[in-house]
Amino acid sequence: MENQFKIEMKDDNSNEQSTDLLIEPIVALTIDKPLEISPTIATRFLGIFYILLSTFIFVTSTFITKELNVDVLDALIPCSLVHSIILIIYMKFIKHYSLYKQASKQEIFFLFINVFFSATGGFIFFLAFRYLTLPDLTTIRFTQIIWTAIIT
């Protein structure tokens, strides 16, 4: 029996009491495959927490601009600036993504299409904010994901 030690326990008169086997744990760490740590509940549902927090911030800021009678198109630039700063902080300091990665032309093209449609959807949301009630507008905005999935 390799990697096992025999333990003999003796009393005061050197009489054998019991014999047990002690199994030696074997842990092999390699650089290619690091030891995996099971995620905690907080890290497992971190994406859901981020979505709930962003939804809460989005709805709260929209409600405040509606109650204060602020033209949302005037608040579009500061809102986009704050969102961009938060995104850059998240990408650089939390996820440690490289901001200067060289991308292929196909990736740049698809990224441009994604940014164009996202920005157009956000701008149309703020434009429709003048003409629709807040519950209707929020419903349309949050079903945008479903419409995007159906179209693609």
Secondary structure by P-SEA (a helix, b strand, c coil): cccbbbbbbbcccccccbbbbbbbbbbbbbccccbbbbbcccccaaaaaaaaaaaaaaaaaaaaaaaaccccccaaaaaaaaaaaaaaaaacccccccccccccaaaaaaaaaaaaaaaaaaaaaaaacccccaaaaaaaaaaaaaaaaaac
